[in-house]
């Protein structure tokens, strides 16, 4: 306890003692003038301090004369005296007043305006603000006039060790390869201390490891972490938890400290070879397994991870190296054994393989530890399976002549059961490949026979499928394609390649080639076609034509003489016999039609018609032209007649505007009844186009020249409508200039005989007749009242 108290006193008073020991001698040593602002102190006090300084044997340090110091975090019952300002102009009469301004003046720092003493009124924190800049000035107390220019000085906050080191970036994570040598760099940590790094040891840090030894070490001043043990194995321990401490005051007692953690992970290196879990593996597989199908897996374990644990598998020995293969599963790193070729239990029942697993990525540093590979033995047993029948050939090709007899044998297919039980086989034809059932097969021995006649010219090839089925197990089925080629026999006679028609010029010369004909044969002989041409025996001495065989297997028809005439004979028929070279030979007779035509001097055919039967003898070309001109003239007359007939079918009345009969004239006036003629103008019913003019009819020509009717005078309003309509109808019926009989004229007038009469109360202004409304009383109470009203009106009028 006394020792701790001593440390606290030393920590508190040592900076203060240093302040007075360092500041005052510096002030004493600094040059002084009237304009300087200096801390107070007499020469006697300075000498005493110098003597104490010599007794303490402290080395004098340089000090800037205009700086003051105050200890941070200092608190006491009274304000702290920071320093004193004094001017040589002060005679001691208290007429000088000291003024302080700047950072914290009046709040943090207060000056005694008489003595110049500066006190700190608050507890200061250097980490919050390290220094304060103030300005001091001496003025006359009475006049406030400055006695000297203002002087600026600095008050620095003296640091104490009140902040512990901190690891701002912690906690840390680092990696280092396993099996690293001692001293391998791992990582570097950094701690910060908020105290003043310049003054004292408050920010001088020293690093140490609290946890993590003896595996790792740390440099005390650089904080670099390194490995401390060799050959640390990740497979033994992968992760380490290290605690790092940073202590200030250079690591001495009384210093503050902070800690952080570092998680160090060992990364993998390829220091372990693959190792098979067992030295011998046993697998069994059915003989009918599909190619490429996996039959088993082997695994070589590797303590490493990632790329260092990847291995490749190979078959290095064994009697099934060409039958099996092994590949690597990229996800599980297993070795997968697959079948490359078909297996046959009856041929070989077991195989022995030697497989090897080797690392893909090898670290040369660890090759001395042994080869990074391992081997194991794999035994594979083939089990018997019920296999389908096997044909003696994968495909069959049969040939048959097209004239082969029905039920004749075309060929045979064979198949056997590869199993040890050797089940009997039955054969059949897949009828989907032989819809017309042209072939049959013996179910027992596989002989294929002909079912229907064949024709090579219709189909040269037939492709069928033969099915072989085990009698003991009908699910075991095999199929084989059979191609049947139909061979040709000479069963078709040759004939003309096309229907030929030859043209013979009347002015032709003897020996001139009239036509070249060719022949075709549906048969297909091995040595190609060769045709023989001849005339019928009765036509051998034909006086008009002869034939000549060409080298290209064609035939030329030649004329024996000249002077052919269409008037004598227009068409000649020439039968030609064509024979092939087959065995037996086939022949046919084709007839060539030769037509006599008129040709130009160059031999170009112009006309093949018989003129003798069309034109009389001696008719000249001029006569033909005259006849043609007459025909054209008749056609022109017919066309004109048709045009005139179409022109007469146009509208019957010649007018510029649209026919008034096509317009709708609407009258919305209710009027005074059918007998009221004053409600509308009766002249509207008249034809507006025919009132003032004469419109001739276009369909007929009038027998009499009918004088045009003069325009009617305006019709008086009191005219009788019935009489007017009758007159107009009579005029229309007898007037040839009026619209024809197929025009419809409708007059919407009911006539005088209307049972209802007129209900209108209006009467014509020209009428002097009086109306009697007594009949309205017969229509009911309402109309009776109406009649009384009108009767009263009439009485008033009379009165």
Buried (B, 14 or more C-beta within 10 A) or exposed (E): EEEEEEEEEEEEEEBBEBBBBBBBBBBBEEEEEEBBBBBBBEEEEBEEBBEEBEEEEBEEEEBEBBBBBBBBBBEEEEBBEBBBBBBEEBEEEEEBBBBBEBBBBEEBBBBBBEBBBBBBEEEBBBBEEBBBEBBBBBBEBEEEEEBBEBBEBBBBBBBBBBBBBBBEEBBBEBEBBBBBEEEBEBBBBBBBBBBBBEBBBBBBBBBBBEBBEEBBBBEBEEBBBBBBEEEBBBEEEBEBEBBBBBBBBBBEEBBBBBBBBBEBBBBBBBBBBBBBEEEEBEBEBBBBBEEEEBBBBBBBBBBBBEEBBBBBBBBEEBEBBEBBBBBBEEEEBBBBBBBEEEBBBEEEBEBEBBBBBBBEEBBEEBEEEEEBBBBBBBBBEBEBBBBBBBBEEEEBEBEBEBBBEEEEEBBBBBBBBBBEEEBEBBBBBEEEBBEEEBBBBEEEEBBBBBBEEBBBEEEBEBEBBBBBBBEEBEEBEBEBBBEBEBBBBBBBBBBBEEEBEBBBBBEBEEEBEBBBBBBBBBBBBEEEBEBBBBBEEEBEEBEBBBBEEEEEEBBBBBBEEEEBEBEEEBEBEBEBBBBBBBEEEBBBEBEBBBBBBBBEEEEEEEEBEBEEEEEEEEEEEEEEEEEEEEEEEEEEEEEEEEEEEEEEEEEBBEEEEEBEEEEEEEEEEEBBBBBBBBBEEBBEBBBEBBEEEEBEBBEEEEEEEEEEBEEEEEBEBEEEBBEBBEEBEEEBEEBBBBBEEEEEEEEEBEEEEEEEEBBBEEBBEEEEEEBEBEEBBEEEEEBBEBBBEBBEEEEEEEE
